[in-house]
């Protein structure tokens, strides 16, 4: 073998032994680096409910715009499962009934309400056997609500007061919204107060009649809220801020594009788009998704109702700061709708 050929062979051997493994190592390092830079998944809870529509818009329209995390929504079928998931740490936060969120914190859950998901958005449906709300003054009735600690229960209490109907005339029954229409059809209940679109669906199926929508009972009331765990708030504030900003942006999108939002949210609302499209537009204040900062008046009035209904003994001290944290939504509002 000539000296030149020997040199060429040695060079090839060096390339195979040294260069190729280094290249493979380099590829493996790049792959590992890419994996490590994948955004963390954040689990957020929800139910089938029109008040949770902003979450549908973020998940389906704005997901690719999220920079600090990947959104994963966890659908439950009743509030007890939502509570269990929050307490176990499975969820970083959840959309939830406003009085239920307040009561969870009241009972010691480490978290804060960081956003109002919507205002209004509920309907009071009565059986056709009942001609008017005032008939409840002389008739014993069973009215279903989604939960004892729900804005629907508060609205029922309020409208009974407004019509001077004795509370003992009405038995309140907690029931999952998905069961309400059939229960009314079967005569097991005499009516229900529920988040839309269940009320509107019952009317479209000719089951019962709409006695009142929530803006007629308590205009602008706090409806669903977003409850975040203290761990999420304190350890991942940048992720929470991005989520809240996108939710506020989603609320703006719903108000400006009601039909598109209704189509986008069919699996969130459990209703065909045309049913929820009506809720979003006729009348325009049936449900609203803007101005989602809970103010002192929102908080105080809901707390007073819980005391009035004997669900709380008294209004807790410094409820504004101990139960609510509006820092993130205030920044989001300034970002999405700068003055």
Order of alpha helices (4+ residues) and beta strands (2+ residues): alpha-alpha-beta-alpha-beta-alpha-beta-alpha-beta-beta-beta-beta-alpha-beta-alpha-beta-alpha-beta-alpha-beta-alpha-alpha-alpha-alpha-alpha-beta-alpha-alpha-alpha
